[in-house]
Amino acid sequence: MASLDSSHIGAQSTPYISQPDDEDWDWFSDDRNHNEPTNVVLDDDDESAPAWEPQLGVQDIEAVTVAWTTGALGFVYIIIWLTYFAEGILSATTGILAPYVTSDFALHSLTPTVGILSSVIGGVTNLTLAKVLDVFGRPQGYLFCILLATIGLGMMTVCNSVQAYAAAQVLQTVGNNGILYSRRQFSESDYMLVGRPNILEVFERTWLAVGVWHVYDSCAGHYLPLFNTLLRNYLQARKLGLVPKTNGDADLTASESLLYYCRQFDAVGLVLLSTGVALFLLPFNVYALPGWNLPLAIGILITGSMLISGFVMWERRYAAITFIPYSLLLDRTVLGSCLLAATLFTSFWCWNSFFGSYLQVVNGLSVESASYVVQLYTVCSVVCSIAVGALIHYAGRFKPVCLYVGIPLSGVGSGLMMCFSKMESSVGYIIMCQVFISIAAGIIMVCDEVAILAAASDHHAAVCLAVLGMFSNIGSAIGLTVASAIWQEVFPKSLMQYLPPAELANLREIYANLSTQLSYSLGSETRIAIQHAYADAQMRMLAVGTTVWIAGFMGVIIWRDINVIGLQQNKGHV
């Protein structure tokens, strides 16, 4: 166990760990010299580097970690596990039943489209939530996210249209992302880097655990004790004099307060990046809509790209409080981690968007059995994540595991599933492919997070995780969009080709409603036609999901092979 004297809290932060300039390194080199813990650091007197010190929320949580007792820390981790488990039940329930929600409105084909909107907005707001946590503190930001998620869940229970359901899912996703993100950040901030693979995976991967019922009351019952514990320890840290004192904006006028918080939140940077990412994603999200104008799409893409470039320029030259150090934006390990995260979620949502429906229609599984197969991805990835975390803990290296095991296994798993997506294939082969893909996902998730955390200082961990989450959501949005486009292009045409002439009059109803598809008995001519149409669409989606792993491979190739043993970036009770 280690602790920190209170005099260190609120002091100027240790310069963040940096690597030699890329001019001195081959991006594809695996030279071992740069893997030693003796890293080059930025010179505090270097005027070319933007000044940065931890914001109040970061300093406050450092004070809280100093004030922890072992008993309080153990209690918090138990509560974190319970909340992740409850979130897993909620996530599994909404995921497997979402096709029935859209089918009730005769819009089964919009199942991934509903998720696209929440992915885009959820990904962009990750950055804002990171700043909320840094400026106002983790307990306060955590409570705010609980309120958002609660409002979203409440709206879901009373929605009477797919549009209302989509809006509710946006609020619930933003709030839920913030809840998971703040607990994730707490888990990583309390452990030295070499131990983070273990603690992150034991808790974080549990949030996708299996379940088939809605537990909103249970979730709320676990949220508030954690908030109460965090707040109580924060107040204890204040009583001990560990929390840095500041005048804040107490004596400021309304306009001065506005400017103060704009500066604290780096409002210009947030607007540039959030708007740029949203505009960049917009053409992908509406590509499948009829009448989409290609020149307009190109124009929006260019505008979004320019805004993102403007964000980089703003952070480099003009920002008073930078959102993330400019050199970190160009760090090849950070870049590769973001590319890998986007690839993982793009591939997953390409083939998983209609996977639950596919299992029920093609393989004849019940809702319960289909949920078990879908959640097999989670169970295997959890077990594998813990094993990989232990391996990294003792070996110190993460790049070889991801490059030589994780990436190839992902490609093999999705490629084999594409071969077994035909209607005559046994569900056992699909389960085998699920195991391959989930083991690979467990490896990739651990290595990806450790890579981006190893490349940055602990003070930037919150923002790095937010950026990683943003790219994950970008990948999700792209994957959902690809799945939606393929489905709307392939499935109705295949139905028209395979359906018996007597059922062509019911084509629209069959296309739009999962319950209608399941109403035809197994072995009937119409059910076989529907199964063939599902197989055609699923094969196309798996083909894209397999191909995108080329980008993930390139992302890992450019990582530095950092040895995390000996790198301790955090302070406090560890």
N, C-alpha and C positions, 0 to 999 in steps of 0.2 A: 504494500500500500504506500502511496505517496501523497503528500499534501503540500500546500503552498502557503508561505507566510502572507498575512493579510496585506503587508506593505506592497506586495507585487500586484494586487488587484487594482485595476484602473490605470496602471502605469503604461508607458509606451510599449507596444507589443514588440516581441522579437520579430525581426525581419523574416518574411516568409521564405520558406525553402525554395530556392530557384535552381535551375540547371544551367549549364553553360549554353551560350548562344548557339542557335542552330547552325550558325555559320561554321562552328567548329565541329559539328557533328553531322554524320550521314544519317538522315532520317530512318534509313533502313538498316543502320548498323546495330549490332548487338554487342558492342564493345563493353566489357565488364568494368572498365575503369570508372565509369560514371555511376556505378551502382553502389559505391561505398557511401556510408552515412555522412562522410565529410563533404557536404554539399556546398556549392558556392551560394552566397547570399547577396541580396541586393545591398548596396551601400546606402546607409541612411542619408548620407550627404549628397547622393546623386540627385541633382536637380531635375534630371530628365525623367525620373520616376515619380509618379504622383504620390503625394503624401497620403498615408493611410494609417489610421489607428482604430482599434475596435470600438464599435458604437456602444451605446449604453446597454442595449439588450444583451450584447455579447459579454460586456463586463459584468453585468448582473448575473448571468448564468454561471460565469466563472466563480463569482462570489458564492453562489448557491452550492456549487460542487465542493467548495472548501468547507461549507457549513454542514455537509451531509454527515450523518452518522451511518455506521454500517447497517444498522437495523432499518433506518429510513430508506437507504438505498435498496436493500433487499425487498422491502415492501413495494417500492415504486416499480421494480422490475417484474414483480408478480402481477401488479395491476396492468403494466404494459402488456404482458403476455395475455392476460384475460381480455384486454381491449382488442388486441390483434385477433384473438380467437373469435370474439364476438363479431368483429368486422368481417372475418372470413365467412361466418355463417350468413351474414347479411349480403355479402358480395356473391356468394354461391347461389343464394336464393334469387336475387334479382337477375343474375346472369342467365340461369337456366329457364326462368319464367319470362324473360323479356320478349322472346318471340311470340308468346301468347298475348302479351299486352298489345303489341303492334298488330297481331292478327285480329284482335277484338275490334280494331278500327279498320280492318281489311287492308292493312299496310305491312304485311309480313316482310316485304322486300326492303322496308325502311329500317329493319332491325339494326344494321350497322350504322345507318345514317344518324339515328338518334344518338349513338355513341360518339360520332364524329364531332358534333357540336360541343359536347361536354369535354372531349379530349382536347380540342383546340383551346377553348377558354380555360380549362383546367391547367393545360400546359403553360400558357402565357401567365396566368395568375400565380403560378408557383414562384415566379420572380418577385412579385409584389408581396406574397406571403413571407418570403425570406426576409424582405426588408422590414415588414411588420414585426417579425420576431427579433430582428437585430436592433430595431429602434425602441420598441415598446417592451420587449422582453418575452421570454418563452411562455410563462404562465398566461399573460394577457392575450398573446396571439393564439394560444391554444383554446382559450375560452371563446374567442371570437369565431374560430373555425367550428367549434361545437355548435354555436348558434346557427351558423350558415347551414351545416349539415342537417340540423334539426328542422329548419324551415324547409329544406329540400325534401326530406322524408315526409314531412307533413303534407306538402303539395302533392307528392306521389300518391298518397292515399285517397285524394279527392279529385284527381285529374279526370277530365271527361273528354279528352282529345289527345292525339299523339303529340300535338304541339305543346300542350300543357305538360305532358309527361317529359318531353325533351327539356323544357325549361326547368322543371323540377330536378331532372337529372343533372343539369348544369350546376345548380346551387348545391345539390348534394355532393357532386364530384369535387367542386372547389373546396367545400368545407371538409370533406373526407380526405382530400389530398393534403390539406393543411394539418389535419389531425395526425395522419400517418407520418407526414413529413416532420412535424415538431417532435413526435416521439422517436422517430428515426434519428433525428439530429441529437436528441438527448442521449440515445443509446450510444451513438458514436462519440459524443463529446466527453463521455465519462470513462472512456477506455483508450489506452495508448494504441497506436496504429496497428501494431502487430497482433493485438487481441481483437480488433474490430471485426474481422471476418467471422469470428465465432459469435460475438454478441449480436451483431447485426442479423445474422441468419437465424439464430435461435428464436429471435423475436419477430423479425420483419417478415419472414416467409410464412409465418403462422397465420398471417391475416388472410391468406387465401384458403384456409382449411375448409374441409367439406361441411355441408349442411344444407338443409332444405326448408328452413322456416325463417320467418322474419322476426328479428330480435331487437327491434329498435329500443324497447324499454330496457333490455339487458345492456345494450351498448351505452345508453345514457347513464345507467347505474354504475358503469365502470369508468366513464369519462370523468365524472365529477370528483370521485376520490383522488384521481391522479392530479387534477387541477388543484384540489385542496392541499395535497401534499406538497406540490411545487410551490404554491403560494405561501404555505406555512414556513417552508425552508427559506424562501426568499425573505420573508419578514424576520426570520431568525438571523439570516446573514446581515440584514440591516441593523438589527439590534447589536450584533457583534462588531459593527463598524466595517464590514467587509465590502459593502456596496458603495461604489464611488459616489460622492456627493456632487451634484450639479445644480446650477440655477435653472437649467432647462429654459422654458419659455414663460416662466412665471411672470416676469415683468415686461413682457412683450405686448405690443398692440396686436390687433387682429391681423393687420397686413404683415407685420413683422413675424407673427406666429406662422402665417401662411408661407412666407419665404423660408422661415426656419425649417419647417417640416418638408418643404420642397427640396431643401438642401439635404436634409437628413435622409430622405427617401430617394435622392437623386432622381427627381420627378422627370426631368428631361430625358435622362437615360432610359427610365422605365417606359415612358411614352414612346420613344423611338423604337425600342426593342419590341415592346408588346404589339404596337401597331404594325411594325415591320413583319414580325412573325405571323400575325393574323392575316395580313394581306398576302404574304407569301403562301400561306396554306389555303387561302380561299379558293383559288382555281382548282386545287386538288379535290376540295370538298364538294364543289358543284359541277365537277366535270361530267358526272353521269346525268345531270339534268338535261332535258331536251332543249334545244335552241341555244346551247352555250356558244358564245362567240369567241373564236380562237384569238383574234387580235386583242379583244378585251382581256382575255386570260393572260396573254403575253404582257400587256400593259400593267396589269395588277402585279404580276410576278416581278417585273422590273421595278415598280414602285416599292414593293416590299423589300427587295434586295437593296435598293438605295437607302431605305430607312435603316436597315440593319447595318449597312456600311456607315451611315451617319452616326449610329450608336457607337461603333468602334472608334470613330474619329472624336466624338464627344468625350468618351471615357479617356482617351489618350491625351487630349489637349486642353479640355475646358472644364471637366467635372471637378468641383471642389471636394466632394466625397465620392470616390469612384465606387461603382457597383461591384466591380471585380478588377483586380490589377490587370493592366493592359498586357503585360508580358505573359500573364496566366492565360489570357484569351488566345495567345499564339502558341502556348505550350502544346507540343505534339501529343503528349500523353493525355492531356485534357481533351484535345480535339478528337483523338482516337477513341476515347471513352464515350464521348457524346455520339460519335458516328456508330459505335457498336450498340449503344442503347437504342438509338433510332432503328437500327437494323433488326435487333431482337424483337421489338414490338411491332415493326412493320411486318415481319415474317409471321409472327404469332397471330396477329389479327387478320392477316390475309386468309389463313385457312381456318381460324377458329370462329369467325363471325357467324357462320351458319353450321358450325360443327355439332352443336346440340340438336338442332333440327335434323341434321343429316343422320345422326345416330338413331333417332326415333323413326324417321321415315324409311331409311334404307336398311338399317339393321334390325328394325322392329323392337328397339329397347323402350322400356317405360321411361317416364320422366325421371324417376328415382335412379334407375340403372344408368341412364344417360348422364346424370349428374355425377355418378361415381366415376365413369370413364373420363369425363371432362376434368374432374378434380384430381384425377390420377396425376396430371401434370404437376399439381401443387404438392401432393404427397411425396413424389419422387424427388422433386426439386428441393424440398425442405431437407430431406435426408441427405441428399447429395451436397447441399449447401453447407451443412454442418461438417460433413467429412472434408470438403474442400477447404473450409475455413480452418479446420485443425491442421490440414496439410500446409497451408500458407503460414500458419502460426509457427510451425516448427521449421519449415524450409525457408521461409522468407521471400520466396519467389512466386509470382502469380502469372507472369506473361507466358511461360512455357505451358502451363496447365491449360490456359485459355486457347492458346494458338494451336497446340498439337492434339488436344482432346476436345475442348468445348466446341470450337468452330466446326471441325470435321464431323463431329457427332450430330450437330444440328443439321448440317446438309444431308447427311446420310438418313437421319430420321424422317425429315420432311420429304426427301426424295423417295424413300421406301413407302411412305404413306400415300404418295401420289400413285405409286404402282398398285397399292392395295385399296384404292378408292373406288374400284369397280364394285358394282352391286353384288356380284357373286363371291366377293372376298369375305372371309370370316372376320368377325369383330375381334378375334384373338390377335390377328395380325395388326390391326389398328392399335390395339392396346400395346403391343410390342413396340410399335413406332412411337407411341406416346411416351413410353418409358425412355427410349433413346433421346427424344426431344427434351423431356423434362430433366434428365440427367445433365444434358448439355446446358439447359437454361440455368440450372443450379450453379454450374461451374462459371458460366458467363456472368451471372448477376453478381456473384461474390467478387470475381476478379475485376469487373468493371468498376464497382464502387471503390474497391481498395486502390485501384489505379488512379482514379481522379482524386482521392483523398491523399494519396502519397505524393501527388504532384503539387499540392497546395499546402499552405500553412493551416493550422487548426482554426485560426480566426476566419478563414475563408471557406471553411467546411460547409457552413449553412448555404452559402451562395453556390458553391460547387455542386452540392446535392440538388439544389433547386434547378440549376442549369441542366444537370443530368436528367432530372425529372421532366424538365421542359422538352428535351430531346426525345425522351421516352414517349411523352404525349404526342409530339410531332410524328414519331414513328407509328403510334397507335392510330392517329388521324389518317395518315397515308395508307396504312394497312386496311383500315375500315373502308376508306374511300375506294381502294382497289377492289376489295371484296364486293362492295355495293355495285361498282361499275360492271364487274364480271357477272355478278348475279343478274342484274337487270338486262345485260346483253345476252347471256347464254341461256339462262333458265327458261324464260318464256318461249324462246325459239325451239329449245329442245322439247318442251312440253307440246308445242304445236306439231313437232315431228313425230313424237312417240305416242301421244294420246290416241285412243280409238276414235274414229269419226263421231261416234255417238256422244262422246264427252267433250268435244271441242267447244260446244256451247257453254260449258262450265269452266273453260280455261281461265278466265279472269278470276273467278272465285277460288279455283285451285291455286293459282299463282299467289293470291293475296292472303290466304288463310292457312296456317299450319294445322289447325283443327280439321279443316276440310280435307287436307292431304291425308291425315291420319284416319279419317273416317272410312276410307276404302280399305278393305281387308287385305292382309298379306297374301300374295299369290294371285290376286285379281289382276286383270289386264290393265286396269287404270293405275293401280298401285305400282305395278312393274314399270309402267311408263313414267310415273313420277320419280321412281327410284333411278331410272336411267338419266333423267334430267338432272337430278341432284348430283349423280356421279360425274356427269359432264362438267357442271359448274365447279364442283369441289376439286376436280383434277386441275382445272385452269388456275384456281386460287392457290393450290399447292405448288404448281409450277412457278408462279411468281414468288411465293414464299420461300422456295428453295433458291431461286436465282439471286435474290437480294443478299444472300450471305456472302457474295463476292465483296460487297461494301463492308460487311462486318469483318471479313478477313483482312482487308486493307487497314481498317481501324486498329486492329490489334498489332499488325506488322509495325506500325509507326510508334508504338509504345516504347518507352525506355524500360529496360528490364530492371526495375528498382528493387533493391533488397530492403524490405520493410523492417527487418530485425534491427533494432537499435534506433529507429526513428520514433521518438516520442514527442508529439507536437502539442499535447494538451496539458492542462494544469488541473490541480484539484484532487479530489478523492478518487483515485484510480486503483 
